[in-house]
Amino acid sequence: MYKFGKKSKKNLNTCHEDLQIILKEAIKVYDFSVLCGHRGEKEQNEAFANGKSKLKYPKSNHNQLPSNAVDIAPYPIDWKDINRFYELAGIIKGIAHILDIGIIWGGDWKFFKDYPHFERLKK
């Protein structure tokens, strides 16, 4: 069984409880890092300026507290190995389905592939 490092725990704690539940189950079977939960104005606008987000502050689901979005990556991180992002997404989506928590994966988007990104669907 894997576990979160300090930075991943800190980032995860900024996320909505539903996302925390899913990710705490997923870490039991797959090693990954929590890169980002909540983003403040400066971080969001930097992500936008660097092409990592299509939205400026405060329009992103990352900008709410707790965050309705989270960015994760398989550990160790290899940005070129997209297959590992698909593996991790399958695990996350499967756990979310079992727990009846609606999520969207950025890798499923048609015009902007954001493989680390997951969003909680608001009820």
Buried (B, 14 or more C-beta within 10 A) or exposed (E): EEEBEEEBEEBBBBBBEBBBBBBEBBBEEBBBBBBBBBBEEEBBBEBBEEEBBEBBBEEBBBBBEBBBBBBBBBBEEEEEEEEBBEBBBEBBBBBBEEEEBEBBBBBEEEEEEBBBBBBBEEE
